[in-house]
């Protein structure tokens, strides 16, 4: 899993506007692992979700 995630991150880093959150969610799709993003002043969090395991979901 580490090697797959590193390869996906490396590929994403070559893009003009990398979206590492999406890469993480795609790699963990269907595993009950979630990702929460803090707001700017760190007073709240929102759960990031994707609709399907596709790059633009």
PDBQT receptor file of N, H, CA, C and O in Angstrom, charges set to zero:
ATOM      1  N   UNK A   1       0.824  -1.195   0.000  1.00  0.00    +0.000 N 
ATOM      2  CA  UNK A   1       0.000   0.000   0.000  1.00  0.00    +0.000 C 
ATOM      3  C   UNK A   1       0.865   1.254   0.000  1.00  0.00    +0.000 C 
ATOM      4  O   UNK A   1       0.549   2.220  -0.694  1.00  0.00    +0.000 OA
ATOM      5  N   UNK A   2       1.955   1.253   0.769  1.00  0.00    +0.000 N 
ATOM      6  H   UNK A   2       2.212   0.468   1.332  1.00  0.00    +0.000 HD
ATOM      7  CA  UNK A   2       2.839   2.423   0.809  1.00  0.00    +0.000 C 
ATOM      8  C   UNK A   2       3.411   2.740  -0.565  1.00  0.00    +0.000 C 
ATOM      9  O   UNK A   2       3.442   3.897  -0.983  1.00  0.00    +0.000 OA
ATOM     10  N   UNK A   3       3.865   1.702  -1.264  1.00  0.00    +0.000 N 
ATOM     11  H   UNK A   3       3.840   0.762  -0.925  1.00  0.00    +0.000 HD
ATOM     12  CA  UNK A   3       4.451   1.908  -2.591  1.00  0.00    +0.000 C 
ATOM     13  C   UNK A   3       3.408   2.430  -3.581  1.00  0.00    +0.000 C 
ATOM     14  O   UNK A   3       3.704   3.309  -4.391  1.00  0.00    +0.000 OA
ATOM     15  N   UNK A   4       2.196   1.893  -3.515  1.00  0.00    +0.000 N 
ATOM     16  H   UNK A   4       1.955   1.180  -2.857  1.00  0.00    +0.000 HD
ATOM     17  CA  UNK A   4       1.133   2.354  -4.409  1.00  0.00    +0.000 C 
ATOM     18  C   UNK A   4       0.778   3.802  -4.137  1.00  0.00    +0.000 C 
ATOM     19  O   UNK A   4       0.592   4.584  -5.069  1.00  0.00    +0.000 OA
ATOM     20  N   UNK A   5       0.683   4.167  -2.868  1.00  0.00    +0.000 N 
ATOM     21  H   UNK A   5       0.834   3.532  -2.110  1.00  0.00    +0.000 HD
ATOM     22  CA  UNK A   5       0.348   5.545  -2.506  1.00  0.00    +0.000 C 
ATOM     23  C   UNK A   5       1.462   6.501  -2.924  1.00  0.00    +0.000 C 
ATOM     24  O   UNK A   5       1.187   7.594  -3.419  1.00  0.00    +0.000 OA
ATOM     25  N   UNK A   6       2.709   6.102  -2.730  1.00  0.00    +0.000 N 
ATOM     26  H   UNK A   6       2.932   5.214  -2.328  1.00  0.00    +0.000 HD
ATOM     27  CA  UNK A   6       3.833   6.949  -3.142  1.00  0.00    +0.000 C 
ATOM     28  C   UNK A   6       3.820   7.170  -4.649  1.00  0.00    +0.000 C 
ATOM     29  O   UNK A   6       4.026   8.292  -5.111  1.00  0.00    +0.000 OA
ATOM     30  N   UNK A   7       3.582   6.115  -5.418  1.00  0.00    +0.000 N 
ATOM     31  H   UNK A   7       3.415   5.203  -5.043  1.00  0.00    +0.000 HD
ATOM     32  CA  UNK A   7       3.524   6.255  -6.871  1.00  0.00    +0.000 C 
ATOM     33  C   UNK A   7       2.394   7.194  -7.290  1.00  0.00    +0.000 C 
ATOM     34  O   UNK A   7       2.575   8.037  -8.169  1.00  0.00    +0.000 OA
ATOM     35  N   UNK A   8       1.237   7.045  -6.663  1.00  0.00    +0.000 N 
ATOM     36  H   UNK A   8       1.090   6.360  -5.949  1.00  0.00    +0.000 HD
ATOM     37  CA  UNK A   8       0.092   7.901  -6.984  1.00  0.00    +0.000 C 
ATOM     38  C   UNK A   8       0.391   9.352  -6.601  1.00  0.00    +0.000 C 
ATOM     39  O   UNK A   8       0.056  10.266  -7.355  1.00  0.00    +0.000 OA
ATOM     40  N   UNK A   9       1.016   9.576  -5.443  1.00  0.00    +0.000 N 
ATOM     41  H   UNK A   9       1.288   8.833  -4.831  1.00  0.00    +0.000 HD
ATOM     42  CA  UNK A   9       1.374  10.935  -5.023  1.00  0.00    +0.000 C 
ATOM     43  C   UNK A   9       2.411  11.535  -5.972  1.00  0.00    +0.000 C 
ATOM     44  O   UNK A   9       2.308  12.704  -6.346  1.00  0.00    +0.000 OA
ATOM     45  N   UNK A  10       3.407  10.742  -6.362  1.00  0.00    +0.000 N 
ATOM     46  H   UNK A  10       3.491   9.793  -6.059  1.00  0.00    +0.000 HD
ATOM     47  CA  UNK A  10       4.435  11.227  -7.283  1.00  0.00    +0.000 C 
ATOM     48  C   UNK A  10       3.818  11.645  -8.613  1.00  0.00    +0.000 C 
ATOM     49  O   UNK A  10       4.184  12.677  -9.176  1.00  0.00    +0.000 OA
ATOM     50  N   UNK A  11       2.885  10.844  -9.111  1.00  0.00    +0.000 N 
ATOM     51  H   UNK A  11       2.588  10.006  -8.653  1.00  0.00    +0.000 HD
ATOM     52  CA  UNK A  11       2.205  11.168 -10.361  1.00  0.00    +0.000 C 
ATOM     53  C   UNK A  11       1.369  12.446 -10.204  1.00  0.00    +0.000 C 
ATOM     54  O   UNK A  11       1.349  13.297 -11.093  1.00  0.00    +0.000 OA
ATOM     55  N   UNK A  12       0.691  12.565  -9.084  1.00  0.00    +0.000 N 
ATOM     56  H   UNK A  12       0.707  11.874  -8.362  1.00  0.00    +0.000 HD
ATOM     57  CA  UNK A  12      -0.141  13.742  -8.826  1.00  0.00    +0.000 C 
ATOM     58  C   UNK A  12       0.713  15.002  -8.699  1.00  0.00    +0.000 C 
ATOM     59  O   UNK A  12       0.282  16.083  -9.101  1.00  0.00    +0.000 OA
ATOM     60  N   UNK A  13       1.908  14.876  -8.150  1.00  0.00    +0.000 N 
ATOM     61  H   UNK A  13       2.258  13.998  -7.823  1.00  0.00    +0.000 HD
ATOM     62  CA  UNK A  13       2.775  16.038  -7.940  1.00  0.00    +0.000 C 
ATOM     63  C   UNK A  13       3.215  16.687  -9.246  1.00  0.00    +0.000 C 
ATOM     64  O   UNK A  13       3.637  17.843  -9.248  1.00  0.00    +0.000 OA
ATOM     65  N   UNK A  14       3.126  15.966 -10.347  1.00  0.00    +0.000 N 
ATOM     66  H   UNK A  14       2.783  15.027 -10.345  1.00  0.00    +0.000 HD
ATOM     67  CA  UNK A  14       3.515  16.508 -11.642  1.00  0.00    +0.000 C 
ATOM     68  C   UNK A  14       2.443  17.406 -12.249  1.00  0.00    +0.000 C 
ATOM     69  O   UNK A  14       2.712  18.110 -13.223  1.00  0.00    +0.000 OA
ATOM     70  N   UNK A  15       1.247  17.395 -11.699  1.00  0.00    +0.000 N 
ATOM     71  H   UNK A  15       1.028  16.823 -10.908  1.00  0.00    +0.000 HD
ATOM     72  CA  UNK A  15       0.148  18.208 -12.216  1.00  0.00    +0.000 C 
ATOM     73  C   UNK A  15       0.298  19.660 -11.770  1.00  0.00    +0.000 C 
ATOM     74  O   UNK A  15       0.954  19.946 -10.768  1.00  0.00    +0.000 OA
ATOM     75  N   UNK A  16      -0.316  20.574 -12.525  1.00  0.00    +0.000 N 
ATOM     76  H   UNK A  16      -0.849  20.341 -13.339  1.00  0.00    +0.000 HD
ATOM     77  CA  UNK A  16      -0.260  21.994 -12.182  1.00  0.00    +0.000 C 
ATOM     78  C   UNK A  16      -0.915  22.297 -10.845  1.00  0.00    +0.000 C 
ATOM     79  O   UNK A  16      -0.448  23.160 -10.102  1.00  0.00    +0.000 OA
ATOM     80  N   UNK A  17      -2.006  21.584 -10.536  1.00  0.00    +0.000 N 
ATOM     81  H   UNK A  17      -2.385  20.883 -11.140  1.00  0.00    +0.000 HD
ATOM     82  CA  UNK A  17      -2.738  21.807  -9.293  1.00  0.00    +0.000 C 
ATOM     83  C   UNK A  17      -3.005  20.451  -8.638  1.00  0.00    +0.000 C 
ATOM     84  O   UNK A  17      -4.114  19.927  -8.739  1.00  0.00    +0.000 OA
ATOM     85  N   UNK A  18      -2.000  19.876  -7.966  1.00  0.00    +0.000 N 
ATOM     86  H   UNK A  18      -1.098  20.301  -7.884  1.00  0.00    +0.000 HD
ATOM     87  CA  UNK A  18      -2.173  18.533  -7.390  1.00  0.00    +0.000 C 
ATOM     88  C   UNK A  18      -3.259  18.480  -6.323  1.00  0.00    +0.000 C 
ATOM     89  O   UNK A  18      -3.429  19.413  -5.538  1.00  0.00    +0.000 OA
ATOM     90  N   UNK A  19      -3.989  17.366  -6.312  1.00  0.00    +0.000 N 
ATOM     91  H   UNK A  19      -3.850  16.608  -6.949  1.00  0.00    +0.000 HD
ATOM     92  CA  UNK A  19      -5.065  17.159  -5.339  1.00  0.00    +0.000 C 
ATOM     93  C   UNK A  19      -4.758  15.877  -4.565  1.00  0.00    +0.000 C 
ATOM     94  O   UNK A  19      -5.247  14.799  -4.901  1.00  0.00    +0.000 OA
ATOM     95  N   UNK A  20      -3.947  16.015  -3.533  1.00  0.00    +0.000 N 
ATOM     96  H   UNK A  20      -3.549  16.890  -3.260  1.00  0.00    +0.000 HD
ATOM     97  CA  UNK A  20      -3.515  14.854  -2.758  1.00  0.00    +0.000 C 
ATOM     98  C   UNK A  20      -4.648  14.232  -1.962  1.00  0.00    +0.000 C 
ATOM     99  O   UNK A  20      -4.635  13.029  -1.701  1.00  0.00    +0.000 OA
ATOM    100  N   UNK A  21      -5.642  15.049  -1.567  1.00  0.00    +0.000 N 
ATOM    101  H   UNK A  21      -5.653  16.026  -1.779  1.00  0.00    +0.000 HD
ATOM    102  CA  UNK A  21      -6.793  14.505  -0.852  1.00  0.00    +0.000 C 
ATOM    103  C   UNK A  21      -7.520  13.485  -1.715  1.00  0.00    +0.000 C 
ATOM    104  O   UNK A  21      -7.902  12.416  -1.240  1.00  0.00    +0.000 OA
ATOM    105  N   UNK A  22      -7.707  13.825  -2.984  1.00  0.00    +0.000 N 
ATOM    106  H   UNK A  22      -7.397  14.694  -3.370  1.00  0.00    +0.000 HD
ATOM    107  CA  UNK A  22      -8.392  12.924  -3.907  1.00  0.00    +0.000 C 
ATOM    108  C   UNK A  22      -7.613  11.622  -4.092  1.00  0.00    +0.000 C 
ATOM    109  O   UNK A  22      -8.200  10.541  -4.134  1.00  0.00    +0.000 OA
ATOM    110  N   UNK A  23      -6.296  11.732  -4.202  1.00  0.00    +0.000 N 
ATOM    111  H   UNK A  23      -5.819  12.610  -4.168  1.00  0.00    +0.000 HD
ATOM    112  CA  UNK A  23      -5.460  10.536  -4.355  1.00  0.00    +0.000 C 
ATOM    113  C   UNK A  23      -5.624   9.629  -3.135  1.00  0.00    +0.000 C 
ATOM    114  O   UNK A  23      -5.795   8.417  -3.274  1.00  0.00    +0.000 OA
ATOM    115  N   UNK A  24      -5.571  10.223  -1.937  1.00  0.00    +0.000 N 
ATOM    116  H   UNK A  24      -5.432  11.207  -1.825  1.00  0.00    +0.000 HD
ATOM    117  CA  UNK A  24      -5.722   9.433  -0.718  1.00  0.00    +0.000 C 
ATOM    118  C   UNK A  24      -7.082   8.744  -0.677  1.00  0.00    +0.000 C 
ATOM    119  O   UNK A  24      -7.171   7.557  -0.361  1.00  0.00    +0.000 OA
ATOM    120  N   UNK A  25      -8.146   9.489  -0.997  1.00  0.00    +0.000 N 
ATOM    121  H   UNK A  25      -8.074  10.453  -1.254  1.00  0.00    +0.000 HD
ATOM    122  CA  UNK A  25      -9.491   8.910  -0.961  1.00  0.00    +0.000 C 
ATOM    123  C   UNK A  25      -9.654   7.809  -2.006  1.00  0.00    +0.000 C 
ATOM    124  O   UNK A  25     -10.291   6.791  -1.733  1.00  0.00    +0.000 OA
ATOM    125  N   UNK A  26      -9.089   7.997  -3.196  1.00  0.00    +0.000 N 
ATOM    126  H   UNK A  26      -8.572   8.823  -3.418  1.00  0.00    +0.000 HD
ATOM    127  CA  UNK A  26      -9.170   6.955  -4.220  1.00  0.00    +0.000 C 
ATOM    128  C   UNK A  26      -8.465   5.675  -3.777  1.00  0.00    +0.000 C 
ATOM    129  O   UNK A  26      -8.956   4.572  -4.017  1.00  0.00    +0.000 OA
ATOM    130  N   UNK A  27      -7.312   5.832  -3.129  1.00  0.00    +0.000 N 
ATOM    131  H   UNK A  27      -6.914   6.729  -2.935  1.00  0.00    +0.000 HD
ATOM    132  CA  UNK A  27      -6.551   4.657  -2.678  1.00  0.00    +0.000 C 
ATOM    133  C   UNK A  27      -7.276   3.910  -1.553  1.00  0.00    +0.000 C 
ATOM    134  O   UNK A  27      -7.080   2.707  -1.382  1.00  0.00    +0.000 OA
ATOM    135  N   UNK A  28      -8.106   4.616  -0.793  1.00  0.00    +0.000 N 
ATOM    136  H   UNK A  28      -8.265   5.593  -0.933  1.00  0.00    +0.000 HD
ATOM    137  CA  UNK A  28      -8.794   4.019   0.344  1.00  0.00    +0.000 C 
ATOM    138  C   UNK A  28     -10.288   3.841   0.105  1.00  0.00    +0.000 C 
ATOM    139  O   UNK A  28     -11.039   3.599   1.049  1.00  0.00    +0.000 OA
ATOM    140  N   UNK A  29     -10.724   3.957  -1.134  1.00  0.00    +0.000 N 
ATOM    141  H   UNK A  29     -10.114   4.153  -1.901  1.00  0.00    +0.000 HD
ATOM    142  CA  UNK A  29     -12.139   3.852  -1.477  1.00  0.00    +0.000 C 
ATOM    143  C   UNK A  29     -12.682   2.485  -1.048  1.00  0.00    +0.000 C 
ATOM    144  O   UNK A  29     -12.101   1.451  -1.377  1.00  0.00    +0.000 OA
ATOM    145  N   UNK A  30     -13.781   2.490  -0.324  1.00  0.00    +0.000 N 
ATOM    146  H   UNK A  30     -14.253   3.330  -0.058  1.00  0.00    +0.000 HD
ATOM    147  CA  UNK A  30     -14.427   1.251   0.094  1.00  0.00    +0.000 C 
ATOM    148  C   UNK A  30     -13.816   0.572   1.302  1.00  0.00    +0.000 C 
ATOM    149  O   UNK A  30     -14.172  -0.565   1.608  1.00  0.00    +0.000 OA
ATOM    150  N   UNK A  31     -12.899   1.241   2.001  1.00  0.00    +0.000 N 
ATOM    151  H   UNK A  31     -12.610   2.166   1.752  1.00  0.00    +0.000 HD
ATOM    152  CA  UNK A  31     -12.225   0.616   3.143  1.00  0.00    +0.000 C 
ATOM    153  C   UNK A  31     -12.684   1.168   4.487  1.00  0.00    +0.000 C 
ATOM    154  O   UNK A  31     -12.139   0.783   5.521  1.00  0.00    +0.000 OA
ATOM    155  N   UNK A  32     -13.670   2.058   4.497  1.00  0.00    +0.000 N 
ATOM    156  H   UNK A  32     -14.113   2.370   3.657  1.00  0.00    +0.000 HD
ATOM    157  CA  UNK A  32     -14.155   2.704   5.715  1.00  0.00    +0.000 C 
ATOM    158  C   UNK A  32     -13.118   3.619   6.352  1.00  0.00    +0.000 C 
ATOM    159  O   UNK A  32     -13.212   3.925   7.540  1.00  0.00    +0.000 OA
ATOM    160  N   UNK A  33     -12.129   4.059   5.574  1.00  0.00    +0.000 N 
ATOM    161  H   UNK A  33     -12.053   3.810   4.608  1.00  0.00    +0.000 HD
ATOM    162  CA  UNK A  33     -11.162   5.046   6.035  1.00  0.00    +0.000 C 
ATOM    163  C   UNK A  33     -11.635   6.395   5.536  1.00  0.00    +0.000 C 
ATOM    164  O   UNK A  33     -11.969   6.541   4.360  1.00  0.00    +0.000 OA
ATOM    165  N   UNK A  34     -11.667   7.384   6.418  1.00  0.00    +0.000 N 
ATOM    166  H   UNK A  34     -11.396   7.265   7.373  1.00  0.00    +0.000 HD
ATOM    167  CA  UNK A  34     -12.138   8.703   6.041  1.00  0.00    +0.000 C 
ATOM    168  C   UNK A  34     -11.058   9.750   6.148  1.00  0.00    +0.000 C 
ATOM    169  O   UNK A  34      -9.999   9.522   6.734  1.00  0.00    +0.000 OA
ATOM    170  N   UNK A  35     -11.345  10.910   5.569  1.00  0.00    +0.000 N 
ATOM    171  H   UNK A  35     -12.205  11.095   5.093  1.00  0.00    +0.000 HD
ATOM    172  CA  UNK A  35     -10.414  12.026   5.610  1.00  0.00    +0.000 C 
ATOM    173  C   UNK A  35     -11.202  13.280   5.938  1.00  0.00    +0.000 C 
ATOM    174  O   UNK A  35     -12.195  13.591   5.279  1.00  0.00    +0.000 OA
ATOM    175  N   UNK A  36     -10.758  13.995   6.957  1.00  0.00    +0.000 N 
ATOM    176  H   UNK A  36      -9.952  13.742   7.492  1.00  0.00    +0.000 HD
ATOM    177  CA  UNK A  36     -11.404  15.236   7.366  1.00  0.00    +0.000 C 
ATOM    178  C   UNK A  36     -10.447  16.392   7.126  1.00  0.00    +0.000 C 
ATOM    179  O   UNK A  36      -9.244  16.282   7.361  1.00  0.00    +0.000 OA
ATOM    180  N   UNK A  37     -11.004  17.509   6.650  1.00  0.00    +0.000 N 
ATOM    181  H   UNK A  37     -11.981  17.599   6.459  1.00  0.00    +0.000 HD
ATOM    182  CA  UNK A  37     -10.198  18.683   6.374  1.00  0.00    +0.000 C 
ATOM    183  C   UNK A  37     -10.605  19.803   7.333  1.00  0.00    +0.000 C 
ATOM    184  O   UNK A  37     -11.786  20.116   7.479  1.00  0.00    +0.000 OA
ATOM    185  N   UNK A  38      -9.609  20.396   7.979  1.00  0.00    +0.000 N 
ATOM    186  H   UNK A  38      -8.649  20.142   7.860  1.00  0.00    +0.000 HD
ATOM    187  CA  UNK A  38      -9.874  21.492   8.920  1.00  0.00    +0.000 C 
ATOM    188  C   UNK A  38     -10.155  22.774   8.153  1.00  0.00    +0.000 C 
ATOM    189  O   UNK A  38      -9.626  22.990   7.063  1.00  0.00    +0.000 OA
ATOM    190  N   UNK A  39     -11.004  23.632   8.745  1.00  0.00    +0.000 N 
ATOM    191  H   UNK A  39     -11.433  23.457   9.631  1.00  0.00    +0.000 HD
ATOM    192  CA  UNK A  39     -11.229  24.933   8.130  1.00  0.00    +0.000 C 
ATOM    193  C   UNK A  39     -10.033  25.841   8.443  1.00  0.00    +0.000 C 
ATOM    194  O   UNK A  39      -9.132  25.449   9.184  1.00  0.00    +0.000 OA
ATOM    195  N   UNK A  40     -10.028  27.043   7.881  1.00  0.00    +0.000 N 
ATOM    196  H   UNK A  40     -10.760  27.361   7.279  1.00  0.00    +0.000 HD
ATOM    197  CA  UNK A  40      -8.861  27.922   7.990  1.00  0.00    +0.000 C 
ATOM    198  C   UNK A  40      -8.472  28.291   9.418  1.00  0.00    +0.000 C 
ATOM    199  O   UNK A  40      -7.284  28.412   9.719  1.00  0.00    +0.000 OA
ATOM    200  N   UNK A  41      -9.453  28.472  10.303  1.00  0.00    +0.000 N 
ATOM    201  H   UNK A  41     -10.418  28.373  10.058  1.00  0.00    +0.000 HD
ATOM    202  CA  UNK A  41      -9.110  28.850  11.677  1.00  0.00    +0.000 C 
ATOM    203  C   UNK A  41      -9.099  27.656  12.641  1.00  0.00    +0.000 C 
ATOM    204  O   UNK A  41      -9.023  27.836  13.856  1.00  0.00    +0.000 OA
ATOM    205  N   UNK A  42      -9.175  26.452  12.097  1.00  0.00    +0.000 N 
ATOM    206  H   UNK A  42      -9.237  26.306  11.109  1.00  0.00    +0.000 HD
ATOM    207  CA  UNK A  42      -9.083  25.194  12.857  1.00  0.00    +0.000 C 
ATOM    208  C   UNK A  42     -10.164  25.050  13.924  1.00  0.00    +0.000 C 
ATOM    209  O   UNK A  42      -9.941  24.411  14.952  1.00  0.00    +0.000 OA
ATOM    210  N   UNK A  43     -11.330  25.639  13.685  1.00  0.00    +0.000 N 
ATOM    211  H   UNK A  43     -11.511  26.158  12.849  1.00  0.00    +0.000 HD
ATOM    212  CA  UNK A  43     -12.427  25.510  14.643  1.00  0.00    +0.000 C 
ATOM    213  C   UNK A  43     -13.429  24.444  14.239  1.00  0.00    +0.000 C 
ATOM    214  O   UNK A  43     -14.340  24.134  15.006  1.00  0.00    +0.000 OA
ATOM    215  N   UNK A  44     -13.279  23.886  13.066  1.00  0.00    +0.000 N 
ATOM    216  H   UNK A  44     -12.538  24.138  12.443  1.00  0.00    +0.000 HD
ATOM    217  CA  UNK A  44     -14.205  22.862  12.606  1.00  0.00    +0.000 C 
ATOM    218  C   UNK A  44     -13.589  22.013  11.507  1.00  0.00    +0.000 C 
ATOM    219  O   UNK A  44     -12.576  22.378  10.910  1.00  0.00    +0.000 OA
ATOM    220  N   UNK A  45     -14.215  20.887  11.256  1.00  0.00    +0.000 N 
ATOM    221  H   UNK A  45     -15.038  20.591  11.740  1.00  0.00    +0.000 HD
ATOM    222  CA  UNK A  45     -13.726  19.948  10.260  1.00  0.00    +0.000 C 
ATOM    223  C   UNK A  45     -14.872  19.513   9.364  1.00  0.00    +0.000 C 
ATOM    224  O   UNK A  45     -16.025  19.465   9.794  1.00  0.00    +0.000 OA
ATOM    225  N   UNK A  46     -14.551  19.196   8.116  1.00  0.00    +0.000 N 
ATOM    226  H   UNK A  46     -13.614  19.235   7.767  1.00  0.00    +0.000 HD
ATOM    227  CA  UNK A  46     -15.552  18.654   7.204  1.00  0.00    +0.000 C 
ATOM    228  C   UNK A  46     -15.004  17.370   6.587  1.00  0.00    +0.000 C 
ATOM    229  O   UNK A  46     -13.821  17.278   6.258  1.00  0.00    +0.000 OA
ATOM    230  N   UNK A  47     -15.881  16.387   6.438  1.00  0.00    +0.000 N 
ATOM    231  H   UNK A  47     -16.842  16.462   6.705  1.00  0.00    +0.000 HD
ATOM    232  CA  UNK A  47     -15.478  15.101   5.887  1.00  0.00    +0.000 C 
ATOM    233  C   UNK A  47     -15.408  15.205   4.370  1.00  0.00    +0.000 C 
ATOM    234  O   UNK A  47     -16.362  15.648   3.731  1.00  0.00    +0.000 OA
ATOM    235  N   UNK A  48     -14.289  14.800   3.797  1.00  0.00    +0.000 N 
ATOM    236  H   UNK A  48     -13.514  14.440   4.316  1.00  0.00    +0.000 HD
ATOM    237  CA  UNK A  48     -14.132  14.777   2.353  1.00  0.00    +0.000 C 
ATOM    238  C   UNK A  48     -14.623  13.434   1.840  1.00  0.00    +0.000 C 
ATOM    239  O   UNK A  48     -14.326  12.392   2.424  1.00  0.00    +0.000 OA
ATOM    240  N   UNK A  49     -15.374  13.460   0.750  1.00  0.00    +0.000 N 
ATOM    241  H   UNK A  49     -15.616  14.306   0.275  1.00  0.00    +0.000 HD
ATOM    242  CA  UNK A  49     -15.932  12.231   0.194  1.00  0.00    +0.000 C 
ATOM    243  C   UNK A  49     -15.831  12.258  -1.329  1.00  0.00    +0.000 C 
ATOM    244  O   UNK A  49     -15.798  13.326  -1.941  1.00  0.00    +0.000 OA
ATOM    245  N   UNK A  50     -15.783  11.083  -1.923  1.00  0.00    +0.000 N 
ATOM    246  H   UNK A  50     -15.810  10.216  -1.425  1.00  0.00    +0.000 HD
ATOM    247  CA  UNK A  50     -15.878  10.959  -3.367  1.00  0.00    +0.000 C 
ATOM    248  C   UNK A  50     -17.044  10.055  -3.681  1.00  0.00    +0.000 C 
ATOM    249  O   UNK A  50     -17.380   9.166  -2.899  1.00  0.00    +0.000 OA
ATOM    250  N   UNK A  51     -17.663  10.282  -4.826  1.00  0.00    +0.000 N 
ATOM    251  H   UNK A  51     -17.390  11.004  -5.461  1.00  0.00    +0.000 HD
ATOM    252  CA  UNK A  51     -18.844   9.521  -5.215  1.00  0.00    +0.000 C 
ATOM    253  C   UNK A  51     -18.470   8.143  -5.764  1.00  0.00    +0.000 C 
ATOM    254  O   UNK A  51     -19.195   7.169  -5.565  1.00  0.00    +0.000 OA
ATOM    255  N   UNK A  52     -17.334   8.074  -6.453  1.00  0.00    +0.000 N 
ATOM    256  H   UNK A  52     -16.745   8.865  -6.615  1.00  0.00    +0.000 HD
ATOM    257  CA  UNK A  52     -16.874   6.803  -7.004  1.00  0.00    +0.000 C 
ATOM    258  C   UNK A  52     -15.367   6.849  -7.113  1.00  0.00    +0.000 C 
ATOM    259  O   UNK A  52     -14.770   7.916  -6.963  1.00  0.00    +0.000 OA
ATOM    260  N   UNK A  53     -14.748   5.734  -7.367  1.00  0.00    +0.000 N 
ATOM    261  H   UNK A  53     -15.232   4.868  -7.489  1.00  0.00    +0.000 HD
ATOM    262  CA  UNK A  53     -13.294   5.655  -7.418  1.00  0.00    +0.000 C 
ATOM    263  C   UNK A  53     -12.788   6.030  -8.808  1.00  0.00    +0.000 C 
ATOM    264  O   UNK A  53     -12.196   5.208  -9.507  1.00  0.00    +0.000 OA
ATOM    265  N   UNK A  54     -13.027   7.277  -9.198  1.00  0.00    +0.000 N 
ATOM    266  H   UNK A  54     -13.508   7.945  -8.630  1.00  0.00    +0.000 HD
ATOM    267  CA  UNK A  54     -12.535   7.798 -10.465  1.00  0.00    +0.000 C 
ATOM    268  C   UNK A  54     -11.790   9.087 -10.196  1.00  0.00    +0.000 C 
ATOM    269  O   UNK A  54     -12.069   9.748  -9.195  1.00  0.00    +0.000 OA
ATOM    270  N   UNK A  55     -10.850   9.472 -11.051  1.00  0.00    +0.000 N 
ATOM    271  H   UNK A  55     -10.623   8.935 -11.864  1.00  0.00    +0.000 HD
ATOM    272  CA  UNK A  55     -10.022  10.644 -10.777  1.00  0.00    +0.000 C 
ATOM    273  C   UNK A  55     -10.772  11.943 -10.570  1.00  0.00    +0.000 C 
ATOM    274  O   UNK A  55     -10.311  12.786  -9.801  1.00  0.00    +0.000 OA
ATOM    275  N   UNK A  56     -11.913  12.145 -11.225  1.00  0.00    +0.000 N 
ATOM    276  H   UNK A  56     -12.287  11.461 -11.850  1.00  0.00    +0.000 HD
ATOM    277  CA  UNK A  56     -12.619  13.417 -11.097  1.00  0.00    +0.000 C 
ATOM    278  C   UNK A  56     -13.884  13.326 -10.249  1.00  0.00    +0.000 C 
ATOM    279  O   UNK A  56     -14.703  14.245 -10.277  1.00  0.00    +0.000 OA
ATOM    280  N   UNK A  57     -14.063  12.247  -9.501  1.00  0.00    +0.000 N 
ATOM    281  H   UNK A  57     -13.398  11.500  -9.478  1.00  0.00    +0.000 HD
ATOM    282  CA  UNK A  57     -15.269  12.082  -8.693  1.00  0.00    +0.000 C 
ATOM    283  C   UNK A  57     -15.274  13.027  -7.514  1.00  0.00    +0.000 C 
ATOM    284  O   UNK A  57     -16.219  13.025  -6.725  1.00  0.00    +0.000 OA
TER     285      UNK A  57
